[in-house]
């Protein structure tokens, strides 16, 4: 098999991957036949998932909200943390406005967000 063709094949392969993962000791060598099988099937399942269930690039709004959650920040606290007016933060989080280049740089650095996400590229 070079590619998983449908959901049924994917489920069968996934079941086998789970069986192998439960039964192989952690120190199983990479050249062990069952470890080779696990690696090959795992790659096939991953390829199928990427093709049929792609995960898109997160938006700036999603990423900022995630960081707020992770850091336990409210919008008011985020405004103070970034030094950006609270009304601007509200506009960014609602998607009504995009940050200026200066503010994008602050958001990227202080929230540790990839500049490509902040700039929407």
N, C-alpha and C positions, 0 to 999 in steps of 0.2 A: 504494500500500500504506500503510495507516494503522497496521498492527500486524502483527508476526510471529506467525503462527498455530501453527507447529509447529517441531520440531527441524530438519527438512530445510530449511525456509525460513531458519532461523537460520544454519545452516551455509553456505548459499549467500550470504547477506548478509555473513557473517563473512569468507568467502573474498574477496568483492569489497572489503571494507574493507581487508583485508591487501594486496590488489593496489594499491589507491589509495595506501595509506600508503607502500608501497615505491616508487611511481612519481612521487609529487608532491614537488616541491622544498619545503624548509622554508619558503621565503618566498612560497608560493602565496597570493594574496589570498583573503580569505574569500568574495568574490563570484564566484570562479572556479567554473564549473559542476561540475568534478570535486571541488572542495573542498566545495561545497554537497552533492553526492552523498555524500561521505565523512561529513560531519556528520550528515545525515539517517539514513544507514544505521547509523552508529555509535550514534546515539540509539535507533534501533529495536532494535538488538542489546542495548544496555544495558537497555532496558525489559524485553525478553524475559528476560534473565538475572536481573534483579531479581525478576520475577514467578515464574520457575520454579526459580531457585537462590538463594533469599534467604540473606543472611548475617545470622545472629542477633547480638544484643548479647552481647559476651563476659561471662563470669562473673567474679566477683572472683578466684576461684582461678586461672582461666586468665590473667587480667591480671597478677596478682602473679607467677606463674611466668614469664610473658614478661619482666616487668621484671627478675626475678632473672637470667634468661638474658642480657638486654641489659647488665646491670650487672656480670655475672660474680660474683653473690653466691650463697653457699650458704645453707641455712636458718639456720645459726649466725651467719653474717655479716649476714644480713637482720635477725635478732633484735637484734644490736648496733646496726645502722644505724638501726633504727626505735625502739630502746629498749623493745621489747616482749619479754616472757618467751618463750624458745624453745619451751616447751610450748604456749603460746598460738598462736604462729606455726604450729606443727604442726597444731593444731586447726583453724586457718583454712584451711590448705592441704589438709587432708583433707575439709573441708566439714562437720566436726562442730559447729563453732561459728561465729557471726558476730562481728565485732569490735564493741566498745562504741562509742558515738558519739565518745568521746575518741580511741580507737585508730583509728577510721575516719578521723578528721580527720588524724591523723599519717600514716597509710598514704597517703591522698590527696595530701597536701602533699609528703611526702618521696619518694614514688615517682612523683609527677606522674600520678596516676590520676584520671579524672573522678569527682567525688563521687557522681554518679548510679550509677556502676558499683559503687563501694564500698558504697553504701547499698542496692544492689539494686533501684533504681527505674527 
